[in-house]
């Protein structure tokens, strides 16, 4: 009875939009890889079709993107999900979107996001057995925007600061999350074309994993790329004129304040010499227990002039960040999707609603562009913004006055002929003479400094600097490079693992010699790579801080030798030998597919893996969606690959159909040409 009632409610909810959107006008064409190409007269109809296709392929993940903004993630998935429910509350997402939805989003974009919501609702109404929680639907355009705000906050590292506050730790080094992006100008390519590499590193499946699609309307929307399931537009990709990639940046996007509380009166804090009262801001997270029972846990939070405030054993702390100051991130990506040239693309960036992430751009006119994008408040230079700040003065209470786009670190059409970023400092983004200069930017922006390096950034920078004219094959080789730079500038304290004296450690002498003789390339057949990866993961679990790979004395010779001993013992126990090729140890698996997989943490062809079975490791994050673009006089030539396939549903033939391409570093040809797509389509249909 409840299911039938839910279907009736969803159909009634969609009636108004369906009067404007006729699903019969929408064509979903599936190519041989199962990738959806959505064709329709209007952008809104494309958005509806995109929602339907996404739900067909990964309805579970799509729902998990929205469950937290309705406070239902804990009920659907348990304690871990409840944390996201609470995070939405702490980010003040609900009130901000409700207040600003009509006034901040343009009417034409509201049509897009509401059409997408209608498409999701329609799928849910026709597939009630796939719904994760009966109270989730119907969803609205506001729910989708709230989901974007949660995503922007997580990308900005706000979740890390929340954890630091509640755990009594502050400004801990960021967790390594990566991506690669680079563009080559016609002046440096052998064929005079412009090259763009889009190579984001995300979880291979589940929340914030990539979903590939092609969106094409008669209103000028024509782009192929990737989004997270639940994304209304594509987050990165290429249209007939241009393309771009994102990488995460790790600037100071959040500030923590210590409040001075009244010595005797509860909930009073000092601000500019006066006592102010904290306002209660409670939330109730409901958690699923035993699969069907739920319990409610009330969490106590407050609001101060700085924002959401927390009572902890160490005192009261407030968190303030730019990621919840603007709700238009989804609309900015829509404008980027439809940009036809550099001027229009930069006009979209000037919205500054996407409040973090680097951008690497290329176009058919031969322009290449890099910007370390972000929303940076004008902070008082009298304070150290890298520390916990005094929460008793308006001098530390920054206003919504942010640095404009043109004042951020960026490089346009450099003489060197290339731009790149691999999550490292913006001050190494092109040739030496073209790099932004640190002294041109105020310290209060909190930019990653020149010592903020990744192995990928060091390695790619060296490859590009040393290269003459670059062929397309050279370009692909750079993207798929698996080498660790010698010496390890991004992890200098780990470099000593290659220089231990085997005579001093006879029990692991053979493994030490393997590392010493290694070319530092983590190919599938490398036995030394198996030793290094196991040793590295062991150290990650046992060091007090990741920062120990860079500075300090914690990572001494004894710990390095102990890590090698652990790696050797693991290989002997599970494989009967200390000499095991990486492809035997590290696997790319899903369903019945189980393939050898090279690469490792922080190489260009990045992969992180974790314990699987029989002593093996299974890839779970790193290289995921890859797109390589050449802009030619006849239009863009596009090649792509995804980690598994177009569908996350085990009964689909495309659940694993791209895995062999993926592990073999191969790409599939794709096109923006509607006629070619329809001619080669395996099936074409309208949302039912």
N, C-alpha and C positions, 0 to 999 in steps of 0.2 A: 504494500500500500504506500509506504514512504517513497519507494522508488518511483512509482507512477505519479505521485504528487510532485516529486522533484522535477520530473520530466515536464509536467504541466507548467510549473513555475518558470522553468528555463525557457520554454517555448513562448510563454507570455512575455517574459523579459526581453526576448529578442524581437518581438513583433515590430516595434518601431523601426529598429535598424534594418530588419529584413525588408521593410517597405522600401528602403533606399538601396539595399544591396540584394541583387538577385544572384544567388549562387550559380544559376545556369550561365551567367556571364563569365564565370571564373573557370579557367582551365588549369589543372594541375597535371603537368607532363612529367613523367618519371623517365629518366634516362637509363642506360644499361646498368648504372651503378645505384639506381634507386634515388638519386638526388632529385628533389622537387624543383621544377621550374614553374613559377606561378605567373600566369598571364591573365590580365583583366583590363577593361577600359579605364577604370579609375584606381587611384592609389588606395582608396578605402577598400575596394573590392580585392585588391592584391593582399592587403593586410588581413582580410577575412580568410582568404585562401591560404595565406602563410600560416595563420593560426591553425587551420584545419590540418594542413600537411604536417606541421610540427607535432600536433596531437597524435596523428596517425603513427608517427615514428617514435615519439618519446613523451607520451602523455604523463607518465609518472614524474619525470624530471620537471616538466612544465608546471605541473601542480605544485611540486615542492618549491618552486620559485615564488609561488603566491601564498602558500599555506602560512608562512610566518606573518605576513601582513594582516591576516585574519585571526592571528593568535591560535592557529590550529596545528602548527608543526609538532608541538609536543604531544598532542592527542593522536596524531597520525603516526609519529615515528619514535616517541619516547623522550627520555631525558635530554639527549643531545639536541633534538629538535626544539625542545622547550627553550633552550638557550637562545635560539634565533628569535623565538616569539618575544622573549624579554628584550633582546637587542633592538627589535623594531620599536618597542615602547621607549627604550632609553634614547634612541635616536630622534624621538619626537616626530616620527614619520606621519603618524595618523593625523595629528592636528595641523601640521604644516601643509599636507596635501589637501585636506578638506578646506583649509583657508584659502589656498592659492590656486587650486586647479582651474577655476574659470578665468581668473585674471592673468595667470602667468602663461598658460598654454594658448597658442593661437587657435582660432576656430577650426582651421583646416587640419591642424594636427590632432585636435581632439576627435575629429572624425576618424582619423587613422587608428588611434589607440582604442576608441570605442568599437570600431569595426573588428579589430583584433579580438577584443574581449567577447564580442558577439560570436566570432568564429569558434573560440574556445568553448563558450557556453553551448553552442549548437552541437559540437562534438560530444560534450559531456552528456547532453540530453539524449543522444542516440547511442551512447556507450556507457550506460550507468554502472555496469559491472567493473569499469576501469577507474571509477571515481574513488579517490583515497579517503575522503571524508565527506559525508552527506551535507555538511554545513558550508562547504567551500563554495558551492555554486548557488546563484550566479555570481561571477566575478564582474567587476566594472572597470572602466578606464582608470578610475582612481586607484584601484587595487594594483593595476599594472605599474602605474607611476610610483606607488609606494614600494613595489618590488625593485624598481630601478634605484630608488633612493637607498634601500638597504644594500644593493650591490655596489653603488658608488662609495658608501661608507666602508664596506669591507675592502674594496680596492684601495682606499686611502689609508688603510691600516688602523681604522678606528677600533676594530675588534681587538686588536693587539693592545691598545691603550686601555680598553675596558678590562681586559684580562690583567693588565699590570696594576690597575687601581684595585680591583677586587682581590688580587693575590698579594698586594703589598709590594709590588715591584714597579719600577718606573724606567721608561726609556730603554727597555731591553732591546738588543739588536734584532732587527726584523727577521722573520722567517724567510728563508730563500724561496722566492717565487720568481719565475723568470719568463722571458720571451726574447726573441731576436727579431730585428727589423733592419733592413739596409736597402739603399737605393743607389743606383749607378747612373750617372748622366751620360748622354750620347758622346761627350768628349772623351770618355774613358772606356767605352765599349767597342769591341772590335767591329760590330756591324752598325754602329751609329744609332742603335735603339736605346731606349730608356728601360732599365731593369728595376723591378721592385720585388723584394722578398718579404712575405708576410708569414711569420713563424711564431705564433703565440704558444706559450707553454702553460697548459691548464690541466686539471684532472682529465683523465682519458674517458671517464664516464661519470654520470651523476651530476650533481649540482655544479654549475659553472663549467661544464664540458661543452665542446663546440658542436654546432649543428649547421651543416652546409645547405645553402639554398640559393636560388636565382629568382629575383623579384623584378617583374617587368610589367609596367602599365602603359597606357596610351597617353598618360600625363607626364611622361619623361622620367619615370622611375625605372631604371634598368641597371641592376647591379648583381654581381655574383660574389659571394663571400660567406661569412659565417657569423652566427649569433649564438647566444646561449638559448636553450629551449625556454620560451617565454619572452624572448626579445622581440619587439615590434618591428624593428628594422635590423639591418646587418651592422655589426660593430666594426668590421674591417672587411676589405675586399676591393674589387675593381669594377668601375663602370666604363662606358666607351671612351671616356675622356681622362680618367685619373684613377688612382688607387691609394690606399694608405694602410698602415699597420700601427698597432698599439704595442707598447711595452710598459710594464709597471715601473713607476719611479718611486723612490723612497725618500722624498723630501719630508719636511716637518709639516704634516697636514693636520695635526691635532695638538692641543695644549691642555695640560693638566694643572689644576690650581689647588693649593692647600688652603682651606678656609680656617680662619681664626674664630673659634667658637666661644660663646660667653662662658665664663667660669662656673656659673651656677644655673643660669636659665637655659632650658633645653631649646634646641632649634633656633637659637639666635646666633648670627654671625656678624662679624664686624665688616663694614664696608664704608670707606671714606669717612672714618671716625664715628659712624653711627651703627647702631645695632639693627640688623634686618632679620626678618623671620623667614626661615626656609618653608617653602610650600610643599605639602605632601604630594607625592607623585607615585602612588602604589600601582603595582601590576600583579595580576594573578595568572600564573602559568599553569596550565593543565597538562599533566603528563600521563601518557598511556602506560598502563601496567597490565601485565599478563595478556596483552593483545586486545583486551576489551574493557577492562576497568580503568577509570581515570581518577587521579587524585589532584587536588588543587594546592598549589604552594604560593602563598602571598609573599612577594618581595617588596621591601620598603626602600623607596628612593624618594628624592626630593628635587625641587628646582630652586636655584639661586639666580642671581643676576648673570652668572656665567653660563647657566644651562643646567642640564641634569647633574645632580649632586648625589654622592654616595656616602653612606656611613660605613666605615671600615674599622677594624681593630686599630688601625694606625691614625684614625682621625677622619675628618670629612674632606672629600675631594670632589672637584667639579671637572667636567670635560667639555671643551668647546672646540668645534671643528667646522671648516667651511663646507663639508660635503652635504650638510642638511640646510644650506642657505639658499638653494635653488632647486626647483623641481623639474627643470627643463632638459635634463640629460638626454632623455629619449628623443625629444624634439631636435636637439642639436645633432644627434646621430642621423636623424631623418634628413636634415639639411645637408649634412656631409654626404649622405647617400646620393643626393640629387645634384650636388655641385657639378658644374660643367667645366670649371677651370680653377686656377689657383686663387684668383680673386674671390670667387664664390665660396671656395673651400675655406679660405681664411676668414671670410665674413661669418661662416658658420662657427669657426673656432672662437671668434670674438664674442659669441654668446657666453662663453666660459661657464657653461652649465655642466660640462664634463670636467669635474673638479680635480682630476689627477690624470696620470698616464702620459708617457711620451707619445709623439706622433712622428712617423716617418712616411713621407709622401713622395709620389712621382706622377708625372702626367705625360700626355702625348706631345706636348709642346717642348718636352725636354727638361722641364723644371724638376728639381729634387729639393726636398725641404725636410728639416728636422726641427722640432720644438719640444722642449721639456715642459709640457703643458701642466697647468695646475692653477688652483685658485689660492692665492697667497694674501693674507690680510696684511695691512700696514701695521706692523707691531712696533711698540715703543722700544727704541734702541738702548734704553737704560737698563734693560733686563736681559738675562740669559734665557732665551726661549728653548734651549735644549734641556733645561732643568725643570723641576716642579716649580711653578710660579706662585708668588703671593696672591692669595685670593681675598684680599681685603682692600683693594684699591681700584678705582676706575682707570688708573694708568695701565693696568694689564688687561683691561676689558676692551679688546679691539672691536671696532664697529664693522659694518658691512661695506668697508672701503678697501677694495682689493687692487693689486697691481694689474694694469691692463696687459693684454696679450703681447703687445709689442715690446714690453719691458722684460719678457721672460727669455731664458737662454734659447737661442735658435740659430740655425744656419740655412741660408737660402742660396742655391746654385753656387757652391764653393768651387774655387779654382781646382781643388784636388779631384773633383768629379765624383765624390761619394759622400754619403752620410750614413750613420749607423747608430744603433743603440742596442745594448744587451743588458739592460737594467743597471748599467753602471753610471758614473758621473756624467753630467751633460757637458763637462769641459773636455771630454775626449769623444767628439762626435763626428769629426771629419779629419782632413789633413791638419798638420800641426799649425800652419799659418791661418787656418780657417776656423779653429775652435773658438767658442766663446771664452772670454777672459773672466776668471772668478772675481777680479777686483771691480767689475762693472755691476755687481749685484750685491745688495745689502745682506749682511750676515743674518738679519732677522727673517729673511725668506726661508732660511733653514734648508738650503739646497745641499744635495749630496756633494761632498767635496772631492778633490782630485784623487784622494786615496780610496774612494769608494769604487772598487774594481770588481769585475767578475772575470773568471777565466775566459768566458765567451767573448767579453769585450776586448780583453787583451789579445786573444788569438785572432779575432776577426779584424781588429785594427791593424795588426801586423800583416795579415794576409792582404788587406786592401792597400796598405802603404807600400808593400813590396811589389805589388802587381803592376804590370804595364797595362796594355790594352786588355780588357777582360772579355773573354768569350762567354757565351751563355753556359757552356759546360763548366768553365771556371767558376762562374757564378753559383751554379748548383753544387759544385764541389765544396765551395766555401760554406754554403748553408749546411751541408751534410758532414762537415768536418767533425772528427771525433778525437781530436788531439788535446792533451793538456799542455799548456805553454810551459816551456822550461826557461828560467825558473818559474815556480808557481807564484807569480806576483799577487794574485788575488787571495792566496792562502799561504803566505810565506813561511809560517810555522810548520806547515805540512811538507814543505820542500825537503826537510831533513830525512823524511822516510826513504828517499832515494839514495841517501848517502850513509846509511848505517854500515858499520863494520861487520861483515858476516862472521869473522873469526871471534868477535866478542859475543855473538849470539849463535852458537853452533846449532841449537835446536831449530832455528828458523833460517839457517844460512842459505838453504836452497831458495827459499822465497825471497830473501833479501837480494840475492844475485839476480833472480828473475826481474825484480824491480829495477835494479841497476842497469840491466841490459835492455830494458824495455824502451821502445821508441815513443812511449806515452800516448799511443793511439789505441783507443778502446774499441777495437774491432771485435767481431764475434769470435775470431780464432785466437784472440790474445789471452794467454794464461796469466800474465802479469796483471791485466786489467781485473781479473777475478780477485786477485789478492788485494789490490788497491780498493776496489769497491767494498769488499767485506770489511776491510780495515777502517775505511772511512765511515761506514755506517756504525761500526762498533764505537768509534770515537764520538760520533754524534750522540750516541746514547749515554756516553760515560763522561764527557767533558761538562764542566759547570756552565760553560757558555760557548756559543758558536764563535764568539769573538776571539776565542783561544786559537783559532786557525790563523788569525791575523796578528795578534799582539799578545804580550804577556809571557809568562814562563810556565803556564800550566801544561802545555803540550811539549813535554820534555822527551828525551831519548827513550827513557824507560816506557813511557806510554805508547810511543810509536812502535817499539819492539813488541809490547804486549798486544797491540792491535794486529800486528802481523801474525803473532802466535795464534790469536783468536781466528783469524782468517784461515790460516793453515789447518788448524784443528777442525774447523767447520768443513773444509774441503775433504780432509781425510775421512771424517766421520760419514759424510753423505755420498762421497764420490769415490772413496778409496784411493785418492791420489791428491797431492798438493798442486798438481799441474792440471788444471781444468780450464778449457777454453770458456771464455765469457758467455758464448752462446748456449753452452750447456747449463750454466748457472742461472743466467738471466733470460726470462721468457716473456713473450707477448702472447697472452692467452685470453680466450673468451669462448664460451661454449665448448665445442669440440676442437677448436683451433688452438694449437700450442706450438709456437714458433720460436726459434732462437733469435735473440735480440741483442745487438751491440749498442754502444753508447754508454754514457754515465752521467752523473750529476755535473752540471756546469760545463759540459762540452757543447759545441754548436748543435750537434744532434743529441740534444739533452734527453735524459730519462732518469727518473728516480724509481726505484723498485723496493719492494718489501717482501718479507718472508711469505712463501707460498706453500709448497709441500715438497717433501723428500729433499729438504735442504735447498731447494731452488728459490729464486727470487722472481716476483711478478711485477712488471711495469705497471705503475698506477698514475703517474703524472710526468709531464715533460713535453716533448714534441707531441703535438696533437693535430690541429688543423694546419696544413701548410699550403700556401698559395704562392706561385712564382709567376710573375707577369712581365711580358715584354710589350712595350708600347711602340707600335709600328705605324707607318703611314696608312696601312689598311685596317687599323684597329688593333685592340689588344689581343695578344696570344696568351692564353691562361692555362696553367697546369695546376692541379691540386691533388691533395690526398688527405684523408681523415684516418684516425687511428684504427678504427674498427670498420665502420661502414655507415650508411645513411640511416639505419634504424637501430634503436635500442631494444627492440622486441625480439626475443629469442626465436620466435617462429618465422621471422622474416628472412628471406634469402640474402638480405643486405645487412644482417647482424654482424657478419664477419667478412664481407666480400672485399674489403680494401686492405685487409691485414697483411697479405703477402706483398702487395705493393709497398705498404708502409715499412715493413722490416727490411725490404730490399732497396730502400731509398729510391723508389720509382714514383712517378706521378701520372695522373690520368688527364687527357686533354679535355677542356671544358670550353663553352662558348656562350656569348651573350646574344647570338643571332637567333631570333625567334624561329625563323623558317628552318634553320638547321636543327634546332632542338626538336621541333614538332616532327620533322621528317625522320629523325632517329629515335624518337620516343618509343619506349617499350609499352607504355600505356599512357592514356590521357583521359581525364575525367573531371567532373565538377564535384565540389563538396556535396555530399548527399544530404 
